[in-house]
Structures are given as structure tokens and as C-alpha cells.
Amino acid sequence: KAGVTQTPRYLIKTRGQQVTLSCSPISGHRSVSWYQQTPGQGLQFLFEYFSETQRNKGNFPGRFSGRQFSNSRSEMNVSTLELGDSALYLCASSSSGAYTGELFFGEGSRLTVL
Amino acid sequence: DQQVKQNSPSLSVQEGRISILNCDYTNSMFDYFLWYKKYPAEGPTFLISISSIKDKNEDGRFTVFLNKSAKHLSLHIVPSQPGDSAVYFCAASADDDDMRFGAGTRLTVKP
């Protein structure tokens, strides 16, 4: 069974640009959640999608957005990038939801903003 | 708001000894707790979980203890092995809410 796949793995952007990250969940999983990992802050919840609907949202500004497609693949977009957006962005899938049971994580997309 | 706190950023233990990782939470609505392990350049992987109706869950060398009155949980690894060296994240969730993670504790097991 293929795991969670995130692309791209690494990317470098400059301030003011925008970026789109992609996540393909485990086959059959309908929930995809996104987390930002920065040193000392752990994993900060961004949002969760279930069956194409945003079910939960964390405390991030509106520059962070996401969507989920009918095949459960998800994308997150960050507009008007800031230096502080440099982080590892992790996607996780589950069969039921981010708040129940085990999450399966991808390897992450490491974003560097210059 | 850090609802899940791991106050020790790092822990170093000798191989064969016990590793104890601690986690505190503030939200009394949390009813499900998990530990994840993360190696460099990999995503976190699920390690062990416990629901609020239990105070202990064991899986091989790993045991999680939950003290609801103190809003505290801990992960015990016995005996510790060098391959256990990783960052450990504590996570908690409540019904209809997202999973909250702590900042992580970097465990180093020395041979």
C-alpha cells in the first residue's frame, strides 16, 4: 500500500511569491490534514479536509489556504510569502479524521523563503 | 495557544536504561492521546496511543501512562536502544477537533 506522497520535497521561494504544495493520501483515506513544523513549535495544525470539505482550521492567516479534490488529493497554497513561512510542511491522511486515531504522515515539503 | 506541552526539548539516555518522555496538556476535553516518532528527513510515524478511559497502555518496549487529574502523560521506553534516537511528539485530540501536537523531545540513546 503506497504511503502519503508530498511534492515537491524541497523548494526555495522569495518573499512575496506564492507556493502550492501537493499531497496524495493513502488510497482509501478521505481525510487529509496539513501541519507546519518549525523548530521549537512542534507541529502546528493548519487545516483538515474530509471528502472535499474543510472540516477544521487552525490559527493561521488567510494567506494559507487549501483544497481537496474528488480523488482525495489535497493542495495547500501560501500567498505573499514571508520569511517566517520557512518550515517543513507535513501532510497526513487518515481514514476517519485528524481527531480520531492514527495519522499517516508524508515526508514533508521543506519550504525556504529568502 | 500551546495546549500540549513537552517541556524537555532533549533527553539523553544510556543504551539499556529507561527513557521517560513527558507531556502536559491543558484542555480537559482531550480524550485521545498519541505519541509519534520522527526520524530526520522522514514524516512522523505513529508509535502508541491511549484513550482517556485508560491510565496505561503497553506495546512491547513502549508504555504510555496517563494521569488525567494532573493532565499529564508519559512515554516509557524500556530498554532504550540506539535506534530509538529520534524526536518524539506527544499529541492529543478531542471529538470534532483537530489533533494538537507538542513541540517534541529529541531523544538520544548512547551506546
Interface residues (C-beta under 8 A of the other chain):
Chain A: V4 S33 Y35 G40 Q41 G42 L43 Q44 F45 E48 N56 G58 N59 L90 A92 A98 Y99 T100 G101 E102 L103 F104 F105 G106 E107 G108
Chain B: D1 V4 Q6 P9 Y32 L34 Y36 A41 E42 G43 P44 T45 F46 S49 F89 A91 S93 A94 D95 D96 D97 D98 M99 R100 F101 G102 A103 G104
